[in-house]
Amino acid sequence: MSSKFLSLLAIAGSLPVLAADAVIGGPFVVNASARAATVVWIVQTDQVAIKVRGAADQRVAPALHAESVTLTGLRPGMVYEYNVPGKEALKGSFKTPPPVGQGFEFVVYGDNRTRPDVHRKVIESILKNSQPEFIVQTGDMVENGTDPSLWPIFFDIERELLRKAAFFPAEGNHERNARDYFEFFQVPSYYSFNWGNAHFCVLDSDIANVAPSEVGRQAFWKEQTAWLEEDLKKNQNAAFRFVVAHHPPITAVANRQGNNPHMTALMPLLEQMHVTAALFGHDHNYQHYLKNGIHYVITGGGGAPLYDVSKPPEGITQKVVSTENFLRVRSDGKVMHVDAIDPTGATLDSFDLTGAAH
């Protein structure tokens, strides 16, 4: 099999897409590693119309499911092109993680859940101002993850970006622990991955939706934080260590301060494990803090209505601004340069992350 071209022949006969079905999302790549990756696309097989008896207005909900193929035997640092034979729309490309020491580029954004026109402008700016190998999504991709009518809108706006880069999402509260989220993106509630000399831990900070009881929610959080500590401990040799979650531990939004005590309680652990930076969404703006050597960045400006930044924490605030934004991170293998960029392409903030010496 050529390292520059992958034809998904394995689909034929085993994962058919019916002629009447419509592809409403993808293709995109998830779970990318140096040796494997999964190509996913979202298919609408039918739809259901519902209305109140006697009323004229009706609501239509599509029946969606994910098709996927996992590709193995890949090589590190290679660009692969893929297509599904007979399906012209199902083609794209991705790059596998490079060997340690080589550079790479990625983007971070989230909270696209409403105002699709603004969401589209953010994605257009990402496509114009970056060339990411992978995407870190900080959650709240749609207003309600249990409403299937919203996912086609998300995938339509993101189509051109998703077909060019691997996708690593964190679950937001608006995903609502929905079945579709896990089927579409084929990730567990929390997980980690490596890219070059960087290690990423992706958390599910939405404990309100993970279980129906307080006992269940606390058990989930205890299990996840134990995993986080062990995972970071095992990856202390990574030059860069990132933690990603939807809910931030600190904020400049006055009426949200103190809202996420479970995340604030994680900060001593992040310091103990020498985390380089922590990346969040949830607040619809841009915020950057530096505390005890760790950069905390909130990039929740993907399209949802903006929030104020009227009460920035004293002593640690680097930059706060109420505007749409995304992060572009470029690594040369030794230093990562971070730019926060708005939909016009203007730079809001810039700073460097220096890798730990080993």
Disulfide bonds with the S-S distance in Angstrom:
none
